[in-house]
């Protein structure tokens, strides 16, 4: 079945107030660790893989949030590489980029699109 046949589904992670502004939390979505970040005191949220391919550890949710130019990034707590929260791109080593997932706030809760994770799993099985 092609990815286009999956309806867009969202998984509730936590309430917005459970995430301290400018920090991240780790959540398990479809058996995958996802780092979810709240930027500022508003409702701006991002989600990327929690696994840092540079250090081979699941630590990105513990990284420091900031910006480099116009990009909102998280710095890995181990080797300090920067990951763009919108795209998952590793700025210092683009070949070590991670996946980024749609995230939103609705009815006071933070949600991550699970269908993107399902598409990735389907692609891995097909390979």
SVG drawing of the C-alpha trace seen along z (x, -y; Angstrom):
<svg xmlns="http://www.w3.org/2000/svg" viewBox="-9 -35 41 40">
<polyline fill="none" stroke="black" stroke-width="0.4" points="0.0,0.0 1.4,-3.4 2.0,-6.0 -0.6,-8.2 -3.3,-5.7 -2.6,-6.3 -4.8,-8.9 -3.0,-11.7 -2.9,-10.5 -1.6,-12.4 -0.4,-11.0 -0.8,-13.1 2.5,-13.4 1.7,-15.5 0.2,-18.8 1.9,-22.0 2.6,-23.0 4.4,-19.7 7.3,-21.1 9.3,-23.9 9.8,-26.7 13.0,-26.2 13.5,-22.6 12.6,-19.2 11.1,-15.9 11.4,-12.4 8.3,-10.5 7.8,-7.0 5.7,-7.2 5.1,-4.0 8.0,-2.4 10.4,-5.2 12.0,-7.8 11.1,-11.3 12.5,-14.5 9.7,-17.1 10.7,-20.7 8.8,-23.8 10.2,-27.1 9.5,-30.1 6.4,-30.5 3.9,-30.2 2.7,-27.2 5.7,-26.7 6.7,-23.0 9.0,-20.8 9.7,-17.1 12.8,-15.2 14.4,-11.8 15.9,-11.6 18.8,-9.4 22.0,-11.4 23.9,-9.6 27.1,-11.4 27.3,-10.0 25.2,-6.9 23.1,-7.8 19.4,-8.8 20.0,-12.2 18.8,-15.0 15.8,-15.8 18.3,-16.8 20.2,-19.2 20.3,-23.0 17.8,-24.9 18.9,-28.1 19.2,-29.7 21.9,-30.0 21.0,-32.8 17.3,-32.2 17.4,-28.5 16.0,-27.2 18.3,-24.4 19.2,-22.0 22.8,-21.3 23.5,-17.7 24.6,-17.4 27.5,-15.1 29.5,-16.5 27.5,-19.7 26.5,-19.3 23.5,-21.5 20.2,-20.0 17.7,-22.2 14.4,-21.6 12.3,-22.2 14.2,-19.8 16.4,-17.6 19.5,-18.6 22.8,-18.4 24.5,-21.6 28.0,-20.4 27.6,-17.0 24.6,-16.9 25.1,-13.2 24.2,-12.7 20.9,-14.4 17.8,-13.0 14.1,-12.9 11.8,-15.7 8.1,-15.2 5.0,-17.5 4.1,-18.7 1.3,-20.9 -0.6,-22.1 -4.3,-21.4 -6.6,-21.7 -3.7,-22.3 -1.9,-19.1 1.3,-18.6 0.7,-16.2 3.1,-14.5 2.1,-13.1 2.4,-9.4 1.7,-8.7 5.2,-10.1 6.7,-7.4 4.6,-4.7 5.7,-5.8 9.3,-5.5 8.8,-2.0 7.1,-1.0 10.0,-2.3 12.5,-0.4 10.5,2.9 10.4,2.3 14.2,1.8"/>
</svg>
